[in-house]
Amino acid sequence: MGIPPGDDDVVSSYETYVGERVLLSGPVANTDPVRVRITAANGDSMTVGVDGLETAVAVGDVVSVYGILEPDGRVSALETVKKPANNYVRTRVLSALAGLWVLWRGIRHWRPVPSASRIDRRDPPLRSMPTRLRNLWEDDA
């Protein structure tokens, strides 16, 4: 069985996969009838109709469809998963904040030594911003 053909495969050679089970994912482009825009890694895209979708969707929601590819630009859904459109923005923002926190922790506890091509542990670690501000306030008093 293996991994079913995906967006890249279907966009690049649709006719090859007609009648086969495929796994497609993309944003909903239209809701009546439901059409999903799938995009290949090279940037090429196409819209496919989705039959048998049991979940209510809105334009912009991201849908993953596992089903049988039909010859007329449709896929008969066997399984579907809907991801609300706003999840991506929230995920990206939280990921960026987490990345900044990890970067700060790394800078605070480690220091690069370019001449030796290594990273050494800081002892003591850099002080946090609240500690610096508190010390600045106490020095003025």
Secondary structure, 3 states (H helix, E strand, C coil): CCCCCCHHHHHHCHHHHCCCEEEEEEEEEEECCEEEEEECCCCCEEEEEEECCCCCCCCCCEEEEEEEECCCCEEEEEEEEEECCHHHHHHHHHHHHHHHHHHHHHHHHEEEEHHHCEEEECCCCCCCHHHHHHHHHHHHC
